[in-house]
Amino acid sequence: MEVLLAGRGFLHAGWRLLHHPLYGNFLPRQQPYRSLLWRFDGASVQTREGATRLLADEWSLRLLEEALALYQDSQAPNPAPPGLREACALLDFELLRPALEQAGWSEAVLSAPGAGTMDAWPLKGGSLETGTA
Amino acid sequence: MKLELHKISVRRICFGEATHVENGLLTVNREELKALIMEDRGLAGVELDLAHPGEDTRIMPVKDALEPRAKLSGPGEVFPGFIGPLDTTVGEGQTLVLEGAAVLTAGRLVAAQEGIVDMSGPGADYTPFSRTANLVLVLTPREGVRLHEAEQCCRLAGLKAAHYLAAECRAAAARADRVAVYDFQPLSETLARHPNLPKVAYVYMLQSQGLLHDTWVYGVDAKRILPTLMSPTEIMDGAIVSGNCVSACDKNNTFSHQNNPIIEALFKRHGTELNFVGVVVTNENVTLADKQRSSSLAIRLVRLLGAEAAIISEEGFGNPDADLILNCVKAEKAGVKTVLVTDEYAGTNGASQSLADSCPEGDAVVTAGNANATIILPAMAKVIGDPGQAEVVAGGFFGSRRPDGSLEVELQAIMGATCELGLSRIGAYTI
């Protein structure tokens, strides 16, 4: 929720969202992470008074507002055991990968130690046993 | 493209010396199949088990479901790009189908990914795989393989097993219980034959967002394709393969691609109520640029077909709702009437917003049900797979496993419960 709200601020400051703010096939409460990728667009308009005002991308704004509505209507993410948090972080990265690639991030960067492709089965960080985090 | 599906009914599966089918009993040489699957160096192990309708058995976490099929004649082989070669297309000739049997792949890749199949009890009413005789592969990737490779190993194991079972039963094809014939004609012919029927296209959306959210078309990651035109018979021959492991209720498993009820219904009405002019396969990508590109090109194909109406089916939910709406708006603006097929996440009480996106043009929608509805699944005498996964499968939540062994889950956790292709057991009739 905080990430999306911060993102709304970016939108009104002339940044364009590069991907959909929701995951596919995860409910908000099923994912404690949410990364967003932006590009500065800087589209602007002159006001009658002659001032320059940055324009928010309409479609990005609509998708973001719809996502915010879903997050507001959703329970907070479940406390997750460490093993699950690691898996969620990995999926957050992997589902952002196409946007990162299109934004010009090279395969070398995306394959660097710590990036998703270096994670091997089974994931490090312990089991998926139930617990509080 | 004319395809004959030669269907042999299977009611039970057992292990035995030679893989064959006779009088509804599919016998499987367990060691031979295990050896075939273990040729993959990415796997550390596979256990084979059986589950039949009515048994006190739970299978979880299920990754994919597949129907055993193999070519009898005609070009290529099923699952092109994985099993079949790529020097030809599929969807013609004769294909053997072991109807009533399914291969289920199970095993843990990462958390929050997979689904439940109960063979009896209240959960069985929500999954089509409680009615099939199931051969279950419980797969364990080798330690250290990368997660993309682990997913691929599990996916290939299911494809190999589904093909192996049918291929080993080819000798029984002459005794097929029934033959279903699907003749998909070239556009020029079908337009000439049915000049007065409304032309209807099918826009087939595929999940394609990344690891555990992918689908494959002729062996190609669907996120890499531009929308393309296919004969529905190609899909029956396994041209579309699921690698989607998230949200069990509304991911389109490979079985549901092979047996897509929307395609079946369009064939049934073709030539009488409508003129089925083609299948436009498209993706559900992550970036907004891809969403615009794919929806524009998919609807361009619909227009080039001359379609007056389109059925658009979604896979999954959330982010793909935007693709569904883009396809709808662009089709309607082009003068193509649309019917959307989706499911809902309307909260446990059904009162919340159902989809993440909407549009006024989307005024004809078929829903496959509310995936947030909760259900109590009683404890089962036998669990194939890993019962601890109930805590982490999508639709489960921490604490969903109760002291008596029962589970409280949302329908999202159950394989195929709200299938957006209609291959589910939830339905409604207009009276």
Chai-1 contact restraints between the chains, C-beta under 6 A:
chainA,res_idxA,chainB,res_idxB,connection_type,confidence,min_distance_angstrom,max_distance_angstrom,comment,restraint_id
A,L18,B,T287,contact,1.0,0.0,6.0,A-B,restraint_1
A,H19,B,V286,contact,1.0,0.0,6.0,A-B,restraint_2
A,H19,B,T287,contact,1.0,0.0,6.0,A-B,restraint_3
A,H20,B,N319,contact,1.0,0.0,6.0,A-B,restraint_4
A,H20,B,A322,contact,1.0,0.0,6.0,A-B,restraint_5
A,L22,B,G318,contact,1.0,0.0,6.0,A-B,restraint_6
A,L22,B,N319,contact,1.0,0.0,6.0,A-B,restraint_7
A,L22,B,A356,contact,1.0,0.0,6.0,A-B,restraint_8
A,Y23,B,G318,contact,1.0,0.0,6.0,A-B,restraint_9
A,Y23,B,N319,contact,1.0,0.0,6.0,A-B,restraint_10
A,G24,B,Q209,contact,1.0,0.0,6.0,A-B,restraint_11
A,G24,B,H213,contact,1.0,0.0,6.0,A-B,restraint_12
A,G24,B,G316,contact,1.0,0.0,6.0,A-B,restraint_13
A,G24,B,G318,contact,1.0,0.0,6.0,A-B,restraint_14
A,G24,B,N319,contact,1.0,0.0,6.0,A-B,restraint_15
A,G24,B,P320,contact,1.0,0.0,6.0,A-B,restraint_16
A,N25,B,V246,contact,1.0,0.0,6.0,A-B,restraint_17
A,N25,B,S247,contact,1.0,0.0,6.0,A-B,restraint_18
A,N25,B,G316,contact,1.0,0.0,6.0,A-B,restraint_19
A,Q30,B,A112,contact,1.0,0.0,6.0,A-B,restraint_20
A,Q30,B,A394,contact,1.0,0.0,6.0,A-B,restraint_21
A,E66,B,A356,contact,1.0,0.0,6.0,A-B,restraint_22
A,E66,B,D357,contact,1.0,0.0,6.0,A-B,restraint_23
A,L70,B,A356,contact,1.0,0.0,6.0,A-B,restraint_24
A,D73,B,S352,contact,1.0,0.0,6.0,A-B,restraint_25
A,N78,B,F397,contact,1.0,0.0,6.0,A-B,restraint_26
A,N78,B,F398,contact,1.0,0.0,6.0,A-B,restraint_27
A,L84,B,A111,contact,1.0,0.0,6.0,A-B,restraint_28
A,L84,B,V392,contact,1.0,0.0,6.0,A-B,restraint_29
A,A87,B,V110,contact,1.0,0.0,6.0,A-B,restraint_30
A,A87,B,A111,contact,1.0,0.0,6.0,A-B,restraint_31
A,E94,B,G210,contact,1.0,0.0,6.0,A-B,restraint_32
A,E94,B,L211,contact,1.0,0.0,6.0,A-B,restraint_33
A,L95,B,Q209,contact,1.0,0.0,6.0,A-B,restraint_34
A,L95,B,G210,contact,1.0,0.0,6.0,A-B,restraint_35
A,R97,B,G210,contact,1.0,0.0,6.0,A-B,restraint_36
A,P98,B,V286,contact,1.0,0.0,6.0,A-B,restraint_37
A,P98,B,T287,contact,1.0,0.0,6.0,A-B,restraint_38
A,A99,B,V286,contact,1.0,0.0,6.0,A-B,restraint_39
A,A99,B,T287,contact,1.0,0.0,6.0,A-B,restraint_40
A,Q102,B,T287,contact,1.0,0.0,6.0,A-B,restraint_41
A,D119,B,L147,contact,1.0,0.0,6.0,A-B,restraint_42
A,A120,B,G144,contact,1.0,0.0,6.0,A-B,restraint_43
A,A120,B,R146,contact,1.0,0.0,6.0,A-B,restraint_44
A,W121,B,P141,contact,1.0,0.0,6.0,A-B,restraint_45
A,W121,B,V145,contact,1.0,0.0,6.0,A-B,restraint_46
A,W121,B,L147,contact,1.0,0.0,6.0,A-B,restraint_47
A,W121,B,A150,contact,1.0,0.0,6.0,A-B,restraint_48
A,L128,B,A111,contact,1.0,0.0,6.0,A-B,restraint_49
A,L128,B,V392,contact,1.0,0.0,6.0,A-B,restraint_50
A,T130,B,E391,contact,1.0,0.0,6.0,A-B,restraint_51
A,T130,B,F398,contact,1.0,0.0,6.0,A-B,restraint_52
